[in-house]
Amino acid sequence: MSFLLACPNCGERSVYEFRSGGEFRQRPPASVSSHEWARYLYIRKNEAGETTEWWYHQLGCRRWFLAVRDTRTNLVKDTYEHD
C-alpha cells in the first residue's frame, strides 16, 4: 500500500523513496545483561495502531528520522528528527 511520508528535510514524498527501520525504542544502558540486549535487538511489539518508527530517506537526503504512524491506516501524524 502506498502512502506519503514527509521527510523533515525534503518534504512530502512517496513512501517508496524511504526504507523503514522498525519501531523506535529507547536503547538500554551498556550494563544490561545479554538477554536484555537480545530483547532490545530482536523482540518487537508489532502492535496495531499508533507507533513511532525509524525511517531512512534512501532516495533523498539519506538521513534517518522518526515518524508517528497508525499502522492500521498508514496515516502519518508527524515526522521529526531524533535528538
ZAMAR-150919 format. One line per field, with one value per atom (N, C-alpha, C): residue number from 1; residue in one letter; atom name; x, y, z negated. Coordinates in steps of 0.1 Angstrom, whole numbers, always signed. Layout:
% ZAMAR-150919
seq = (NUM	...)
type = (A	...)
atom = (CA	...)
u = (X	...)
v = (Y	...)
w = (Z	...)
This chain:
% ZAMAR-150919
seq = (1	1	1	2	2	2	3	3	3	4	4	4	5	5	5	6	6	6	7	7	7	8	8	8	9	9	9	10	10	10	11	11	11	12	12	12	13	13	13	14	14	14	15	15	15	16	16	16	17	17	17	18	18	18	19	19	19	20	20	20	21	21	21	22	22	22	23	23	23	24	24	24	25	25	25	26	26	26	27	27	27	28	28	28	29	29	29	30	30	30	31	31	31	32	32	32	33	33	33	34	34	34	35	35	35	36	36	36	37	37	37	38	38	38	39	39	39	40	40	40	41	41	41	42	42	42	43	43	43	44	44	44	45	45	45	46	46	46	47	47	47	48	48	48	49	49	49	50	50	50	51	51	51	52	52	52	53	53	53	54	54	54	55	55	55	56	56	56	57	57	57	58	58	58	59	59	59	60	60	60	61	61	61	62	62	62	63	63	63	64	64	64	65	65	65	66	66	66	67	67	67	68	68	68	69	69	69	70	70	70	71	71	71	72	72	72	73	73	73	74	74	74	75	75	75	76	76	76	77	77	77	78	78	78	79	79	79	80	80	80	81	81	81	82	82	82	83	83	83)
type = (M	M	M	S	S	S	F	F	F	L	L	L	L	L	L	A	A	A	C	C	C	P	P	P	N	N	N	C	C	C	G	G	G	E	E	E	R	R	R	S	S	S	V	V	V	Y	Y	Y	E	E	E	F	F	F	R	R	R	S	S	S	G	G	G	G	G	G	E	E	E	F	F	F	R	R	R	Q	Q	Q	R	R	R	P	P	P	P	P	P	A	A	A	S	S	S	V	V	V	S	S	S	S	S	S	H	H	H	E	E	E	W	W	W	A	A	A	R	R	R	Y	Y	Y	L	L	L	Y	Y	Y	I	I	I	R	R	R	K	K	K	N	N	N	E	E	E	A	A	A	G	G	G	E	E	E	T	T	T	T	T	T	E	E	E	W	W	W	W	W	W	Y	Y	Y	H	H	H	Q	Q	Q	L	L	L	G	G	G	C	C	C	R	R	R	R	R	R	W	W	W	F	F	F	L	L	L	A	A	A	V	V	V	R	R	R	D	D	D	T	T	T	R	R	R	T	T	T	N	N	N	L	L	L	V	V	V	K	K	K	D	D	D	T	T	T	Y	Y	Y	E	E	E	H	H	H	D	D	D)
atom = (N	CA	C	N	CA	C	N	CA	C	N	CA	C	N	CA	C	N	CA	C	N	CA	C	N	CA	C	N	CA	C	N	CA	C	N	CA	C	N	CA	C	N	CA	C	N	CA	C	N	CA	C	N	CA	C	N	CA	C	N	CA	C	N	CA	C	N	CA	C	N	CA	C	N	CA	C	N	CA	C	N	CA	C	N	CA	C	N	CA	C	N	CA	C	N	CA	C	N	CA	C	N	CA	C	N	CA	C	N	CA	C	N	CA	C	N	CA	C	N	CA	C	N	CA	C	N	CA	C	N	CA	C	N	CA	C	N	CA	C	N	CA	C	N	CA	C	N	CA	C	N	CA	C	N	CA	C	N	CA	C	N	CA	C	N	CA	C	N	CA	C	N	CA	C	N	CA	C	N	CA	C	N	CA	C	N	CA	C	N	CA	C	N	CA	C	N	CA	C	N	CA	C	N	CA	C	N	CA	C	N	CA	C	N	CA	C	N	CA	C	N	CA	C	N	CA	C	N	CA	C	N	CA	C	N	CA	C	N	CA	C	N	CA	C	N	CA	C	N	CA	C	N	CA	C	N	CA	C	N	CA	C	N	CA	C	N	CA	C	N	CA	C	N	CA	C	N	CA	C	N	CA	C	N	CA	C	N	CA	C)
u = (+8	+0	+9	+6	+14	+8	+17	+12	+23	+20	+30	+37	+49	+57	+65	+64	+70	+84	+94	+108	+110	+116	+118	+127	+135	+145	+140	+133	+130	+115	+106	+92	+85	+73	+64	+68	+70	+74	+66	+67	+61	+69	+62	+69	+79	+78	+88	+102	+103	+117	+124	+117	+122	+124	+131	+133	+129	+121	+116	+127	+129	+139	+133	+120	+113	+109	+103	+98	+109	+106	+116	+115	+126	+127	+139	+138	+150	+161	+173	+184	+187	+189	+192	+207	+209	+223	+233	+245	+255	+256	+252	+254	+244	+234	+223	+228	+221	+225	+224	+231	+230	+216	+208	+194	+186	+188	+182	+186	+199	+203	+196	+195	+188	+174	+167	+153	+152	+162	+162	+164	+173	+176	+166	+160	+152	+137	+133	+118	+111	+101	+92	+78	+72	+58	+48	+51	+43	+28	+24	+11	+4	-9	-17	-21	-19	-23	-11	-12	-2	+12	+22	+36	+46	+57	+68	+78	+82	+91	+103	+114	+125	+123	+127	+126	+139	+143	+156	+152	+156	+152	+163	+161	+171	+173	+163	+164	+164	+166	+166	+179	+177	+187	+196	+192	+199	+201	+190	+190	+180	+182	+173	+164	+151	+142	+131	+123	+112	+99	+89	+76	+66	+55	+44	+34	+31	+22	+12	+0	-10	-8	-4	-2	-14	-26	-38	-42	-40	-44	-33	-20	-9	-10	-18	-19	-7	+1	+13	+9	+10	+6	+17	+30	+41	+54	+64	+77	+87	+98	+108	+121	+131	+145	+147	+155	+158	+169	+168	+179	+191)
v = (-12	+0	+12	+22	+34	+45	+53	+65	+75	+87	+98	+99	+103	+104	+117	+126	+139	+138	+139	+139	+153	+154	+167	+176	+170	+178	+181	+171	+172	+175	+173	+175	+162	+163	+151	+144	+130	+122	+108	+101	+87	+79	+70	+61	+52	+50	+42	+48	+61	+67	+64	+57	+55	+40	+38	+25	+25	+16	+15	+9	+15	+10	+3	+1	-5	+5	-1	+7	+14	+25	+32	+27	+25	+21	+27	+31	+36	+25	+29	+20	+17	+5	+2	+6	+8	+11	+0	+2	-8	-19	-16	-25	-36	-36	-47	-60	-71	-84	-87	-97	-101	-105	-110	-114	-101	-90	-77	-71	-73	-68	-75	-88	-96	-92	-89	-84	-71	-62	-49	-51	-59	-61	-69	-79	-88	-89	-85	-86	-73	-73	-62	-64	-52	-53	-56	-50	-52	-50	-39	-37	-29	-32	-24	-11	+0	+13	+23	+34	+44	+39	+41	+38	+48	+49	+57	+48	+52	+43	+51	+44	+49	+48	+59	+59	+65	+59	+64	+69	+81	+87	+83	+71	+64	+71	+77	+83	+98	+103	+118	+122	+128	+134	+123	+111	+99	+101	+106	+108	+100	+96	+89	+99	+96	+104	+95	+101	+94	+98	+89	+92	+85	+92	+87	+83	+70	+65	+55	+55	+45	+33	+22	+10	+4	+7	+2	+9	+23	+31	+37	+36	+43	+58	+63	+78	+82	+91	+97	+109	+109	+121	+131	+127	+136	+129	+137	+133	+143	+138	+147	+141	+149	+144	+140	+130	+125	+133	+137	+145	+137)
w = (+0	+0	+0	+9	+10	+1	-5	-12	-11	-16	-15	-29	-29	-41	-40	-50	-50	-56	-48	-53	-60	-72	-78	-70	-61	-53	-39	-33	-19	-16	-26	-24	-21	-17	-14	-1	-3	+8	+7	+18	+18	+9	+2	-8	-1	+12	+19	+20	+16	+15	+2	-7	-20	-24	-34	-40	-54	-58	-72	-81	-93	-102	-114	-114	-125	-136	-147	-157	-166	-171	-179	-193	-199	-214	-220	-232	-239	-240	-237	-238	-253	-257	-271	-275	-287	-291	-288	-287	-283	-294	-306	-317	-318	-309	-310	-305	-309	-305	-290	-286	-272	-268	-277	-275	-272	-279	-277	-264	-260	-247	-236	-237	-227	-226	-237	-236	-229	-232	-225	-210	-206	-192	-184	-190	-182	-185	-197	-200	-197	-190	-187	-191	-195	-199	-187	-176	-164	-167	-174	-178	-167	-165	-155	-162	-154	-160	-158	-166	-165	-171	-163	-167	-162	-169	-164	-158	-145	-137	-132	-130	-122	-107	-100	-85	-80	-69	-62	-48	-45	-31	-21	-16	-8	+5	+11	+25	+23	+12	+10	+2	-10	-18	-25	-25	-31	-46	-53	-67	-74	-86	-94	-102	-104	-111	-117	-126	-132	-127	-126	-121	-131	-134	-142	-132	-131	-121	-127	-122	-126	-116	-121	-113	-106	-112	-106	-93	-93	-82	-74	-79	-73	-74	-82	-84	-92	-86	-93	-100	-114	-122	-122	-123	-125	-120	-116	-113	-119	-125	-131	-132	-134	-135	-150	-152	-166	-171	-184	-191	-192)
